[in-house]
């Protein structure tokens, strides 16, 4: 077991012990976490659990949540989906039927969030994904929004066109190659969104290469990309794949500017990039620790003093997700699942650490700014804010 995995297990055990004290089937507000503590994205699950626990501890220390004039503590029920779609479905079913939660936070990665959302929708339980940007998480096959499913982040339809425009107008680079995991929901979708958006922005796509999850040799794809002489190599991949791709690309002589999207956001990507191949790479994100907002600064200070590290965007989005759920419970004045979901759909001005939330006219995706960061000196450094029109 790696050091990181041990830390996650210890933290999960501690969190469960800490929260058992407020357990009461009649008096507590049960909120479930359907998250990725093991599998391909354990750093994602760890940040999610930490932020949710931080929020719950603060609320419970302040007396709990006002539900129809009575204060009730939050009981956080944490479940690992193993970063697998089938496990995410099983977890969602168990949280709703056995644990009787009033709302579910997560899953985060889209390959888990999309199938889990179908369970929450069919069983009438509010689900909010902090981090899934895939449009199918919140929408049905006909494009209509699911009644019980929301997200705390922007979608790829907002993020990727802005990222493509950034490459053209800010970086002044017009020839792009794309290497993506065709077997993973969000990277696959983001790759094709970028292809379409970059072409619309006036750029040229010189290569579209694929791999599948668990691949570790990208030399064949990168050799083809090298022959196409791109200015940009867009890598829509999860943080654990990116450093290896970057290393192999540079070793093959590819000098293109690396460009990524929100799945690069955990600091684990820097730890894995021991030879600094990702220095000066750019990627889009939901959150920056360099914000001047007093609310953001307070959150960062609280998180850092508790865990000894700065929060990433997953932690920030999870913290906002918990806030959105509590806001909806207070407005509903009850723990009825449908009433809580209805109140969520009518939120028009909720200020969180990642921005201002507004759900209206049946839209369950917040319309938010996109942050661009770069990697310098083993840190994420703020570059600019991109505003959707």
C-alpha positions in Angstrom: 0.0 0.0 0.0 1.4 3.4 -1.0 1.9 6.3 1.4 -0.9 8.2 -0.3 -3.3 5.2 0.0 -2.4 4.8 3.6 -3.2 8.4 4.3 -6.5 8.1 2.6 -7.4 5.0 4.6 -6.4 6.6 7.9 -8.3 9.7 7.1 -11.4 7.8 6.1 -11.3 5.8 9.3 -10.8 9.0 11.4 -13.6 10.7 9.6 -16.1 7.9 10.2 -15.2 7.7 13.9 -15.6 11.4 14.2 -19.0 11.4 12.6 -20.4 8.4 14.3 -20.9 10.5 17.5 -23.7 12.5 15.8 -25.4 9.4 14.4 -29.1 9.3 15.1 -31.6 7.9 12.6 -34.3 10.3 13.6 -32.4 13.5 14.4 -29.5 13.7 12.0 -29.4 14.9 8.4 -27.9 12.1 6.4 -25.8 13.2 3.4 -23.9 10.6 1.4 -20.5 10.8 -0.3 -20.2 8.6 -3.4 -16.5 9.2 -4.1 -13.3 7.9 -5.6 -11.1 6.8 -2.6 -9.4 4.0 -4.5 -8.9 3.1 -8.2 -7.6 5.5 -10.8 -8.3 8.8 -8.9 -7.7 8.4 -5.2 -6.5 12.0 -4.8 -9.9 13.2 -6.0 -11.7 11.2 -3.4 -9.3 12.3 -0.6 -9.9 16.0 -1.4 -13.7 15.4 -1.5 -13.8 13.7 1.8 -11.6 16.3 3.5 -13.6 19.2 2.3 -17.0 17.6 3.2 -15.7 16.6 6.6 -14.4 20.1 7.2 -17.8 21.6 6.3 -19.8 19.1 8.4 -17.6 19.6 11.5 -18.0 23.4 11.2 -21.8 23.1 10.9 -22.2 20.7 13.7 -19.9 22.7 16.0 -22.2 25.7 15.3 -25.3 23.6 16.4 -26.3 22.0 13.1 -28.7 23.0 10.4 -32.0 24.7 10.9 -34.8 22.4 9.6 -38.2 23.9 10.1 -37.1 25.7 13.3 -35.2 22.8 14.8 -31.4 22.4 14.7 -30.2 19.0 13.4 -26.6 17.7 13.0 -25.3 16.4 9.7 -24.3 12.8 9.5 -21.8 12.2 6.7 -21.9 8.7 5.2 -18.7 8.1 3.2 -18.6 5.4 0.5 -15.8 4.4 -1.9 -16.9 3.7 -5.5 -13.3 2.6 -6.5 -13.4 5.0 -9.5 -15.6 2.3 -11.3 -18.9 3.0 -12.9 -20.6 -0.2 -11.7 -19.4 0.4 -8.1 -20.7 4.0 -8.3 -24.1 2.7 -9.2 -24.1 0.2 -6.3 -23.0 2.9 -3.9 -25.8 5.3 -5.0 -28.4 2.6 -4.5 -27.1 1.6 -1.1 -26.9 5.3 0.1 -30.5 5.9 -1.0 -32.2 2.7 0.1 -30.1 1.4 3.1 -28.6 4.6 4.5 -31.6 6.7 3.7 -29.7 9.8 2.8 -31.5 13.0 1.8 -28.8 14.0 -0.8 -25.6 12.6 -2.4 -22.4 14.4 -3.1 -20.5 12.9 -6.0 -19.3 11.0 -7.9 -16.7 13.3 -9.2 -15.2 11.6 -12.3 -17.7 11.6 -15.2 -17.4 7.9 -15.9 -18.9 7.3 -12.4 -21.1 10.4 -12.2 -23.1 9.7 -15.4 -24.4 6.2 -14.4 -24.8 7.1 -10.8 -27.0 10.1 -11.8 -29.5 7.7 -13.4 -29.9 6.0 -10.1 -30.5 9.2 -8.2 -32.9 10.4 -10.9 -34.9 7.2 -11.0 -35.0 6.9 -7.1 -35.8 10.6 -6.5 -32.8 11.6 -4.5 -30.8 14.8 -4.9 -27.3 14.3 -6.3 -24.7 17.0 -6.9 -21.4 16.2 -8.6 -18.7 18.6 -7.5 -16.4 17.9 -10.4 -18.0 16.1 -13.3 -18.0 18.4 -16.4 -19.6 15.9 -18.8 -22.9 17.2 -20.0 -24.6 13.8 -19.6 -24.3 13.9 -15.9 -27.2 16.4 -15.5 -29.1 15.8 -18.8 -31.2 13.0 -20.2 -30.7 11.5 -23.7 -33.2 14.0 -25.1 -31.2 17.0 -23.7 -33.7 17.8 -20.9 -32.3 18.3 -17.4 -32.8 15.6 -14.8 -34.9 16.7 -12.0 -32.8 15.5 -9.1 -29.2 15.9 -10.5 -27.1 19.0 -10.4 -23.4 19.9 -10.6 -21.2 22.5 -8.8 -18.7 23.0 -11.6 -19.0 24.5 -15.1 -19.5 22.0 -18.0 -17.2 21.1 -20.9 -19.6 23.2 -23.2 -18.4 26.3 -21.3 -14.8 25.2 -20.5 -13.5 23.8 -23.7 -14.5 26.5 -26.2 -12.9 29.1 -23.9 -9.8 27.0 -23.6 -9.5 26.7 -27.4 -9.9 30.4 -27.7 -7.3 31.0 -25.1 -4.8 28.8 -27.1 -5.5 30.9 -30.2 -5.8 34.4 -28.8 -3.5 34.3 -25.7 -0.9 31.8 -26.7 -1.1 32.6 -30.4 -0.7 28.9 -31.4 -2.8 27.6 -34.3 -1.8 23.9 -34.9 -3.0 21.4 -32.3 -2.6 17.7 -31.7 -4.8 15.8 -29.3 -4.0 12.7 -27.3 -6.9 11.3 -25.2 -8.3 8.2 -23.4 -11.0 7.1 -25.6 -12.4 4.7 -22.9 -13.0 7.4 -20.3 -16.2 9.5 -20.5 -14.9 13.0 -19.8 -11.5 12.9 -21.7 -13.2 11.4 -24.7 -15.9 14.1 -24.7 -13.4 16.9 -24.0 -11.2 15.8 -26.9 -14.0 16.1 -29.4 -15.2 19.4 -27.9 -11.7 20.8 -28.3 -11.4 19.6 -31.9 -14.7 21.3 -32.8 -14.0 24.5 -30.8 -10.4 24.9 -32.0 -11.5 24.6 -35.7 -14.2 27.1 -35.1 -11.7 29.5 -33.5 -9.6 29.3 -36.8 -7.1 26.7 -35.7 -6.0 23.5 -37.3 -6.1 20.0 -35.8 -3.1 18.1 -37.2 -3.5 14.9 -35.2 -6.1 13.1 -33.1 -4.6 10.1 -31.3 -6.2 7.8 -28.7 -5.3 5.3 -25.9 -7.2 3.3 -23.4 -7.1 3.3 -19.6 -4.2 1.4 -18.1 -2.0 2.1 -21.1 1.5 3.1 -20.2 3.3 3.2 -23.5 2.3 6.1 -25.7 5.2 6.0 -28.1 3.2 4.9 -31.2 0.7 7.7 -30.8 3.3 10.3 -29.9 5.5 9.4 -32.9 2.5 10.2 -35.2 2.0 13.4 -33.3 5.6 14.4 -33.6 5.4 13.9 -37.4 2.5 16.3 -37.6 4.5 19.2 -36.0 1.9 20.7 -33.7 2.2 23.9 -31.8 0.0 22.6 -29.0 -0.5 19.1 -27.6 -3.9 19.0 -25.8 -4.0 16.2 -23.3 -7.5 15.7 -21.8 -6.5 13.1 -19.3 -6.7 12.5 -15.5 -3.8 13.6 -13.4 -2.2 10.2 -13.1 -1.7 9.8 -16.9 -0.5 13.2 -17.8 3.1 13.2 -16.3 4.0 10.0 -18.1 2.6 11.2 -21.4 4.5 14.5 -21.0 7.8 12.6 -20.2 7.4 10.3 -23.3 6.5 13.3 -25.5 9.6 15.3 -24.5 11.9 12.2 -24.9 10.6 11.8 -28.4 11.5 15.4 -29.2 8.0 16.9 -29.1 8.4 20.6 -28.2 4.7 21.6 -28.5 3.1 23.6 -25.7 1.2 21.2 -23.3 -2.4 22.2 -22.7 -4.8 20.5 -20.3 -8.2 20.9 -18.7 -9.8 20.6 -15.3 -8.8 16.9 -14.6 -5.2 18.1 -14.2 -6.1 20.1 -11.1 -5.0 18.0 -8.2 -1.5 18.8 -6.8 -0.7 15.1 -7.2 0.1 15.8 -10.8 3.1 17.9 -9.7 4.4 15.1 -7.4 4.2 12.6 -10.2 6.0 15.0 -12.6 9.4 14.5 -10.8 11.4 15.7 -13.8 9.3 18.8 -14.4 8.2 18.0 -17.9 5.0 19.9 -17.2 6.7 23.2 -16.3 5.0 26.1 -18.1 2.0 23.9 -19.2 -1.4 25.5 -19.0 -4.7 24.1 -18.0 -8.2 25.2 -17.2 -9.6 25.0 -13.7 -12.4 25.9 -11.3 -10.4 27.5 -8.5 -7.2 29.4 -7.6 -5.6 29.7 -4.2 -4.4 33.1 -5.3 -7.9 34.6 -5.1 -8.3 37.9 -3.1 -11.8 37.0 -1.9 -12.1 37.0 1.9 -14.4 34.0 1.7 -11.8 32.1 -0.3 -9.0 33.1 2.0 -11.0 32.0 5.1 -11.7 28.6 3.5 -8.0 28.1 2.5 -6.9 29.0 6.0 -9.3 26.6 7.6 -8.5 23.8 5.2 -4.7 24.3 5.5 -4.8 24.5 9.3 -6.8 21.3 9.5 -4.9 19.2 6.9 -1.5 20.9 6.5 -2.0 21.4 2.7 -3.8 23.9 0.5 -7.1 22.8 -1.0 -7.4 22.0 -4.7 -10.4 22.7 -6.9 -12.1 19.4 -5.9 -12.0 20.4 -2.3 -13.3 23.8 -3.0 -16.2 22.5 -5.2 -17.1 19.9 -2.6 -17.2 22.6 0.1 -19.6 24.6 -2.2 -21.7 21.5 -2.9 -22.2 20.9 0.8 -23.2 24.6 1.2 -25.7 24.3 -1.7 -27.3 21.2 -0.1 -27.6 22.9 3.3 -29.0 26.1 1.7 -31.7 23.9 0.0 -32.5 22.0 3.2 -33.0 25.3 5.1 -35.2 26.7 2.4 -37.2 23.5 2.1 -37.7 23.5 5.9 -37.9 19.7 5.8 -35.8 16.6 4.9 -38.2 15.5 2.1 -36.0 14.6 -0.9 -38.2 16.1 -3.5 -38.7 19.4 -1.5 -34.9 19.7 -1.2 -34.3 19.1 -4.9 -37.1 21.7 -5.8 -35.4 24.3 -3.6 -32.0 23.5 -5.2 -33.5 24.2 -8.6 -34.6 27.7 -7.4 -31.2 28.9 -6.0 -30.4 32.2 -7.7 -27.7 33.8 -5.6 -25.5 31.5 -3.6 -21.9 32.7 -3.1 -19.4 29.9 -2.7 -15.6 29.7 -2.7 -15.5 28.9 -6.4 -18.0 31.6 -7.5 -21.6 32.6 -7.5 -24.3 29.9 -8.2 -27.5 30.4 -10.0 -29.9 27.6 -11.0 -32.9 28.9 -12.9 -35.3 28.1 -15.7 -34.7 24.4 -15.3 -30.9 24.6 -15.9 -29.0 22.5 -13.4 -25.5 23.6 -14.6 -24.1 26.8 -13.0 -22.8 29.4 -15.4 -19.3 30.2 -14.0 -16.0 31.7 -15.0 -13.1 29.4 -16.1 -9.7 29.9 -14.4 -6.5 29.3 -16.3 -3.4 28.1 -14.3 0.1 27.2 -15.3 2.7 25.1 -13.5 5.8 26.9 -12.3 8.3 25.9 -9.6 6.1 23.0 -8.5 3.1 25.2 -7.9 -0.1 26.1 -9.7 0.1 29.7 -10.7 -2.9 31.9 -11.7 -2.8 33.1 -15.3 -6.2 34.6 -16.2 -9.9 34.3 -15.9 -12.0 33.4 -18.9 -15.6 34.7 -18.9 -18.3 32.9 -20.8 -20.6 35.0 -22.9 
